[in-house]
């Protein structure tokens, strides 16, 4: 009798574990992506804010408003980040390319920091050089990831 009870419990445990794995697979698989595809991600809001800040820097540079550049640069360098759950989804999708993505973010941080420091000194040439590096890092990241990111998380929208 004891063997029958143990066998039944083991069978139930195996069934429960198997069902959990199957449900987890479906919950994180392609079907789950399409359900979440309609939800805007926080990263999109972060990128929109960065775009507005970069445009404002462009305007400030054209008017040689170094104080405004110095104010905006840290907002670019230390931009907001998505919540941890969203970061985990993005990192899982990036896989082996996560380091490359982080490297671009680090390049943006360093260049924007240099831009702010140059602006504080009133060194327009250095501001423009650092702004160029910031834009180049943004562009490199976008060219590497934006299209496939939009496909993955927004279904191409």
C-alpha positions as CSV (number, residue, x, y, z in Angstrom):
1,X,0.0,0.0,0.0
2,X,2.8,2.4,0.9
3,X,4.4,1.9,-2.5
4,X,1.1,2.7,-4.2
5,X,0.9,5.9,-2.2
6,X,4.5,6.9,-3.0
7,X,4.0,6.1,-6.7
8,X,0.8,8.2,-6.8
9,X,2.5,11.1,-5.1
10,X,5.5,10.9,-7.4
11,X,3.2,10.8,-10.4
12,X,1.3,13.8,-9.2
13,X,4.6,15.7,-8.5
14,X,5.9,14.8,-12.0
15,X,2.6,15.9,-13.5
16,X,2.6,19.2,-11.5
17,X,6.2,19.9,-12.5
18,X,5.6,19.0,-16.1
19,X,2.5,21.2,-16.3
20,X,4.4,24.1,-14.7
21,X,7.1,23.8,-17.3
22,X,4.7,23.7,-20.2
23,X,2.7,26.7,-18.8
24,X,6.0,28.7,-18.3
25,X,7.1,27.9,-21.8
26,X,3.8,29.2,-23.3
27,X,3.8,32.2,-21.0
28,X,7.3,33.3,-22.1
29,X,7.1,32.0,-25.7
30,X,6.1,33.8,-28.9
31,X,2.5,33.9,-28.0
32,X,3.2,35.9,-24.9
33,X,5.2,38.4,-26.9
34,X,2.2,39.1,-29.1
35,X,0.0,39.7,-26.1
36,X,2.5,42.1,-24.6
37,X,3.3,43.7,-28.0
38,X,0.4,46.2,-27.5
39,X,1.8,47.5,-24.2
40,X,4.2,50.4,-24.5
41,X,7.4,49.7,-22.7
42,X,9.1,52.1,-20.4
43,X,12.2,52.0,-22.6
44,X,10.2,53.8,-25.3
45,X,9.4,56.6,-22.9
46,X,13.1,56.8,-21.9
47,X,14.1,57.0,-25.6
48,X,11.5,59.7,-26.3
49,X,12.9,61.8,-23.4
50,X,16.4,61.3,-24.6
51,X,15.4,62.4,-28.1
52,X,13.8,65.6,-26.7
53,X,17.0,66.3,-24.6
54,X,19.2,65.7,-27.6
55,X,17.1,68.1,-29.7
56,X,17.3,70.7,-26.9
57,X,21.1,70.3,-26.8
58,X,21.2,70.9,-30.6
59,X,19.3,74.1,-30.1
60,X,21.4,75.2,-27.2
61,X,24.6,74.5,-29.1
62,X,23.4,76.6,-32.1
63,X,22.8,79.5,-29.7
64,X,26.0,78.8,-27.7
65,X,23.9,78.5,-24.5
66,X,26.6,76.4,-22.7
67,X,24.7,76.6,-19.3
68,X,21.7,74.9,-20.9
69,X,24.0,72.2,-22.5
70,X,25.6,71.7,-19.0
71,X,22.1,71.3,-17.5
72,X,20.9,68.8,-20.2
73,X,24.1,66.7,-20.5
74,X,23.7,64.8,-17.2
75,X,20.0,64.0,-18.1
76,X,21.4,62.2,-21.2
77,X,24.4,60.6,-19.4
78,X,22.3,59.4,-16.4
79,X,19.0,58.8,-18.2
80,X,16.2,56.9,-16.6
81,X,16.1,53.1,-16.9
82,X,13.2,50.7,-17.3
83,X,12.0,48.7,-14.3
84,X,13.8,45.5,-13.5
85,X,11.1,43.2,-15.0
86,X,11.4,45.1,-18.3
87,X,15.2,45.0,-18.2
88,X,15.1,41.2,-17.7
89,X,12.8,40.8,-20.8
90,X,15.2,43.0,-22.8
91,X,18.3,41.3,-21.6
92,X,16.8,37.8,-22.3
93,X,16.0,39.0,-25.8
94,X,19.5,40.5,-26.3
95,X,21.2,37.3,-25.2
96,X,24.8,37.3,-26.2
97,X,24.4,40.9,-27.5
98,X,23.7,42.3,-24.1
99,X,27.3,43.4,-23.7
100,X,27.2,45.3,-27.0
101,X,24.0,47.0,-25.9
102,X,25.5,48.0,-22.5
103,X,28.7,49.2,-24.3
104,X,26.7,51.6,-26.4
105,X,24.9,52.9,-23.3
106,X,28.3,53.4,-21.6
107,X,29.6,55.3,-24.7
108,X,26.6,57.6,-24.5
109,X,27.1,58.1,-20.8
110,X,30.8,59.0,-21.2
111,X,30.3,61.3,-24.2
112,X,27.4,63.1,-22.6
113,X,29.4,63.6,-19.4
114,X,32.3,65.0,-21.5
115,X,29.9,67.3,-23.3
116,X,28.6,68.6,-19.9
117,X,32.1,69.2,-18.6
118,X,33.1,71.0,-21.8
119,X,29.9,73.2,-21.6
120,X,30.8,74.2,-18.0
121,X,34.2,75.4,-19.3
122,X,32.5,77.2,-22.2
123,X,34.5,75.2,-24.7
124,X,32.2,75.1,-27.7
125,X,34.5,73.0,-29.9
126,X,34.8,70.3,-27.2
127,X,31.0,70.4,-26.6
128,X,30.4,69.8,-30.3
129,X,33.0,67.0,-30.5
130,X,31.4,65.3,-27.4
131,X,27.9,65.8,-28.8
132,X,29.0,64.2,-32.0
133,X,30.3,61.2,-30.1
134,X,27.0,61.0,-28.2
135,X,25.0,61.0,-31.4
136,X,27.3,58.4,-33.1
137,X,26.9,56.1,-30.1
138,X,23.1,56.5,-30.2
139,X,23.1,55.9,-34.0
140,X,25.3,52.8,-33.7
141,X,22.9,51.3,-31.0
142,X,19.8,52.1,-33.1
143,X,21.3,50.6,-36.2
144,X,22.3,47.5,-34.3
145,X,19.1,47.0,-32.3
146,X,16.1,49.2,-33.0
147,X,14.6,47.4,-36.0
148,X,14.7,43.9,-34.3
149,X,13.7,45.4,-31.0
150,X,10.5,47.0,-32.5
151,X,9.8,43.7,-34.3
152,X,10.2,41.7,-31.1
153,X,8.3,43.9,-28.7
154,X,5.9,45.8,-30.9
155,X,5.3,43.5,-33.8
156,X,6.9,45.9,-36.3
157,X,4.9,48.9,-35.3
